């Protein structure tokens, strides 16, 4: 098995807490040393600390972990954007990378000129780029804007073009950072679809993401990075689960809920799950009744708030949404602390990690009390397929229709 | 069935082994090697694209456009002609002072503006440094190349001006590429060397305009090389290759004679040495650029 990407005992240290150095500072430091003063010890940040890793060709691989764990640094080393302090990085094949929005884009040049420039930077001949030009433009979906300077593009357009270039110039190894999370829902979907397509073609994918559901959908194997070291390596599904569970115990998934719109009158303080008997559960079970409970705190009485809850598997949009905007079952008035239950009699989801999204709209749908956002993650377990289901599940979009009804407790004095 | 197709699919990628480029990076400082030059050659199209981009970007929203390339040396030469030539009677080797100063300003403008742009190039494109790989010397080199687009019309203006003063083209004009090569090498040495230092010490960007101002005084741009004591002239024109290049341009264009070959090749050799030193420094510092910009 040939490795497309290998790290051998790679460390990357940054000298911390120093932005720009002026000559004066170094002179003063030298003078200070000469005068016998002790040298200031600089804080060294170890972005990667002895990382050893082999990613075989054709594998879809994920790097997950909390912020500052060194995920992006690992990608930057593989693309020679930055260099290791020690160790050895080896890459086999042409690399396409989308590490940040606007990667390699020059604002004054048109989209067309940028495609050629970036293609050449990636090491493609002009004729190679010409051949794939139409695919790039079509995927990016920027139409006639291709001949406008990129500075006139929206950030979404820049992102689409950047991803499109990286993913269409036939990379052997595609490196994608969480940048795609910036794109709109439809684009994210197409990105993930495209990445899955490249994996099917036998390309190597390294995906860095906080989007655990997408990781599980897309990747076979994964590592969990913590403070520059591998905390766990294994099947993507197992690593995601372990990470999810550790996050869970860190109460991060609870703290994750910071839903508060501009007005601040209403806050979703927590999301909990309950089984048919009302007992609190940590995981959901396939085919069982499930209650998703939104705990709220209202600083003043709120008339007819419209709650919405959706579940997503990390791809664009939600698999299903239960919304009072649609069914009109809004409570007349709420106030203080309480909760709203969204009850699903039968959960038709396969075992995997899902995201719970939610929002609260004001009376008659005007204004967001709580913006539409990801509230927390949840794991669905079940016997239907058990753990035997392949982590690389089908990429086809499968919307699910679910019967549900609302039940609201703590409704404050009706009229 | 399934197993057969599986087996086929597995075996085929093996055929490609050896075709894919392998890249290996280890820790430590970089250094100038034959590999650096080979890689620069691989990225020649990128260099070209950057140079083209720079020219396009430079004149994209400028009303006078490429006219600036001519306007700058002509206007400054005209002012020098008025104040130095007419009022102060600075000696100009028997050549009309305007033409004399123009020859100096065309060369100096190229050297200082492309060298200055090159010095800023890494900082100006720091977003690129942080986002995509290419040999970093491509950026300052592109600035030096893009500057040639300005040098061309400026030189043409000089030759036309010479014609207007009744100086006919001569066979010595064939030697014109030599001083131009000196200018390119010297500007590249300045740009590559200082751009790398500028990443670490932003003082460079403030110091350079001042140093270039001083350079305009110490270099025989608006006065003759003859103003330097005679025994020092050759050494000075070699060690300050711009002085050598300007002297060669004057001899070729305004005196219709071959340049002093000792000075010319001396300056050529010295500026090559400077460029190699600057390049070595650049390669040594290069790996830290994206972390520091």
HADDOCK unambig.tbl for C-alpha pairs under 7 A between the chains (distance, minus, plus):
assign (segid A and resid 21 and name CA) (segid B and resid 200 and name CA) 6.13 0.50 0.50
assign (segid A and resid 21 and name CA) (segid B and resid 201 and name CA) 5.67 0.50 0.50
assign (segid A and resid 22 and name CA) (segid B and resid 201 and name CA) 5.06 0.50 0.50
assign (segid A and resid 22 and name CA) (segid B and resid 202 and name CA) 6.09 0.50 0.50
assign (segid A and resid 22 and name CA) (segid B and resid 203 and name CA) 6.22 0.50 0.50
assign (segid A and resid 23 and name CA) (segid B and resid 201 and name CA) 5.73 0.50 0.50
assign (segid A and resid 23 and name CA) (segid B and resid 203 and name CA) 6.58 0.50 0.50
assign (segid A and resid 79 and name CA) (segid B and resid 133 and name CA) 6.46 0.50 0.50
assign (segid A and resid 80 and name CA) (segid B and resid 133 and name CA) 5.73 0.50 0.50
assign (segid A and resid 81 and name CA) (segid B and resid 129 and name CA) 6.83 0.50 0.50
assign (segid A and resid 81 and name CA) (segid B and resid 130 and name CA) 6.07 0.50 0.50
assign (segid A and resid 81 and name CA) (segid B and resid 131 and name CA) 6.40 0.50 0.50
assign (segid A and resid 81 and name CA) (segid B and resid 132 and name CA) 5.75 0.50 0.50
assign (segid A and resid 81 and name CA) (segid B and resid 133 and name CA) 5.17 0.50 0.50
assign (segid A and resid 81 and name CA) (segid B and resid 290 and name CA) 6.60 0.50 0.50
assign (segid A and resid 82 and name CA) (segid B and resid 287 and name CA) 6.70 0.50 0.50
assign (segid A and resid 82 and name CA) (segid B and resid 290 and name CA) 6.01 0.50 0.50
assign (segid A and resid 82 and name CA) (segid B and resid 291 and name CA) 6.83 0.50 0.50
assign (segid A and resid 83 and name CA) (segid B and resid 27 and name CA) 6.74 0.50 0.50
assign (segid A and resid 83 and name CA) (segid B and resid 287 and name CA) 5.99 0.50 0.50
assign (segid A and resid 84 and name CA) (segid B and resid 26 and name CA) 6.58 0.50 0.50
assign (segid A and resid 84 and name CA) (segid B and resid 27 and name CA) 4.83 0.50 0.50
assign (segid A and resid 85 and name CA) (segid B and resid 27 and name CA) 4.77 0.50 0.50
assign (segid A and resid 85 and name CA) (segid B and resid 28 and name CA) 6.07 0.50 0.50
assign (segid A and resid 86 and name CA) (segid B and resid 26 and name CA) 6.49 0.50 0.50
assign (segid A and resid 86 and name CA) (segid B and resid 27 and name CA) 3.90 0.50 0.50
assign (segid A and resid 86 and name CA) (segid B and resid 28 and name CA) 6.42 0.50 0.50
assign (segid A and resid 87 and name CA) (segid B and resid 26 and name CA) 5.58 0.50 0.50
assign (segid A and resid 87 and name CA) (segid B and resid 27 and name CA) 5.46 0.50 0.50
assign (segid A and resid 88 and name CA) (segid B and resid 24 and name CA) 6.99 0.50 0.50
assign (segid A and resid 88 and name CA) (segid B and resid 25 and name CA) 5.68 0.50 0.50
assign (segid A and resid 88 and name CA) (segid B and resid 26 and name CA) 4.33 0.50 0.50
assign (segid A and resid 88 and name CA) (segid B and resid 27 and name CA) 6.59 0.50 0.50
assign (segid A and resid 89 and name CA) (segid B and resid 24 and name CA) 5.66 0.50 0.50
assign (segid A and resid 89 and name CA) (segid B and resid 25 and name CA) 5.15 0.50 0.50
assign (segid A and resid 89 and name CA) (segid B and resid 26 and name CA) 6.28 0.50 0.50
assign (segid A and resid 90 and name CA) (segid B and resid 23 and name CA) 5.60 0.50 0.50
assign (segid A and resid 90 and name CA) (segid B and resid 24 and name CA) 4.39 0.50 0.50
assign (segid A and resid 90 and name CA) (segid B and resid 25 and name CA) 6.41 0.50 0.50
assign (segid A and resid 91 and name CA) (segid B and resid 22 and name CA) 5.76 0.50 0.50
assign (segid A and resid 91 and name CA) (segid B and resid 23 and name CA) 5.08 0.50 0.50
assign (segid A and resid 91 and name CA) (segid B and resid 24 and name CA) 6.41 0.50 0.50
assign (segid A and resid 92 and name CA) (segid B and resid 20 and name CA) 6.30 0.50 0.50
assign (segid A and resid 92 and name CA) (segid B and resid 21 and name CA) 5.90 0.50 0.50
assign (segid A and resid 92 and name CA) (segid B and resid 22 and name CA) 4.37 0.50 0.50
assign (segid A and resid 92 and name CA) (segid B and resid 23 and name CA) 6.20 0.50 0.50
assign (segid A and resid 93 and name CA) (segid B and resid 20 and name CA) 4.69 0.50 0.50
assign (segid A and resid 93 and name CA) (segid B and resid 21 and name CA) 5.09 0.50 0.50
assign (segid A and resid 93 and name CA) (segid B and resid 22 and name CA) 6.08 0.50 0.50
assign (segid A and resid 94 and name CA) (segid B and resid 21 and name CA) 6.96 0.50 0.50
assign (segid A and resid 99 and name CA) (segid B and resid 131 and name CA) 6.89 0.50 0.50
assign (segid A and resid 100 and name CA) (segid B and resid 131 and name CA) 6.96 0.50 0.50
assign (segid A and resid 103 and name CA) (segid B and resid 131 and name CA) 5.32 0.50 0.50
assign (segid A and resid 103 and name CA) (segid B and resid 132 and name CA) 6.86 0.50 0.50
assign (segid A and resid 104 and name CA) (segid B and resid 128 and name CA) 5.43 0.50 0.50
assign (segid A and resid 104 and name CA) (segid B and resid 131 and name CA) 6.06 0.50 0.50
assign (segid A and resid 104 and name CA) (segid B and resid 132 and name CA) 5.97 0.50 0.50
assign (segid A and resid 108 and name CA) (segid B and resid 57 and name CA) 6.14 0.50 0.50
assign (segid A and resid 117 and name CA) (segid B and resid 46 and name CA) 6.79 0.50 0.50
assign (segid A and resid 117 and name CA) (segid B and resid 49 and name CA) 6.21 0.50 0.50
assign (segid A and resid 120 and name CA) (segid B and resid 45 and name CA) 6.69 0.50 0.50
assign (segid A and resid 120 and name CA) (segid B and resid 46 and name CA) 5.71 0.50 0.50
assign (segid A and resid 121 and name CA) (segid B and resid 46 and name CA) 5.89 0.50 0.50
assign (segid A and resid 121 and name CA) (segid B and resid 134 and name CA) 6.37 0.50 0.50
